[in-house]
Amino acid sequence: MWGIIATWRMALEGVTESATALAAGKPVSTAVVDAVATVEDFPFYKSVGYGGLPTENGDVELDAAYMDGDTLAFGAVGNLVDIANPIRVAHALSRQRYNSLLVGQGAREWALSQGFTDKTMLTDRALQHYRKRCRETLDKGLSPYNGHDTVGIIGLDNHGSMSVATSTSGLFMKKRGRLGDSPIIGSGFYCDSETGAATATGVGEDLMKGCTSYEIVRRMAQGMTPQQAADSVVFELEDKLMSRFGRVGDLSVVCMNNKGEFGAATNIKTFSFVVATARQPLTVFRTERQH
Ligand code: SD4
């Protein structure tokens, strides 16, 4: 049984190619990393990789992570500036014994030392968005934009191995140095081939409060279906934050177990995700808030 599931419709092109690769018996690590890299390369996606929207200082700081569900090895980068394909840097870091999570200048230096490509990741289009936003908020002060579209992709190969990969430019107008959930193990992603994997998209500050991805995998390990785990984690976190904190941001998740069964949950009006498995033809789903 093979399978692949991804947050947001923007992953469709990458997932299509990787589903074919998984069906042909290719390894899951390559499948998820290549699918995320395809999204990173597309200049019109404003929240991932090349073309991502900048911080309030005008720099594009990118976060990405990779986790291998067989070994539990992970690699992640945060606030990475001007390196093509952060996901490939994160994947390379997952093969190191130490330094699994590198941020900022250190991440960039390491990437360059390993031969990754120096590339200006700010596009003219993203710069125009930034200037427009600066003009709009001139009098009110800059504040993070609540739009979000992190790509998170989970794969399962025919040998039962699982991996997960994430990539994002984070929140538009974030502070320099701000990290969201996407490069944080257990929050933006988690993967254990003995059970399954989960990945999140939304407001990182809130997703991190629930260690969201780890909690979904833990509930699947205790016997919940992926859908039960996704729903219960998202809505319990939403209720808890509403009662204890008085507000909650966008929370959306996808997950898959090692049998290729999948689930998704969201607290926003509509959340799209892409799935293909040996049993489920490639489909873009639009799931709605159920709570
Ligand atoms: C973050 N979770 O940096 C990310 C933002 C995002 O879809 O775009 N999520 O908080």
Residues whose N, C-alpha, C, O or C-beta is under 5 A from the ligand:
A	BS01	SD4	G147 H148 D149 T150 T168 G170 L171 G180 D181 S182 T201 G202 V203 G204 E205
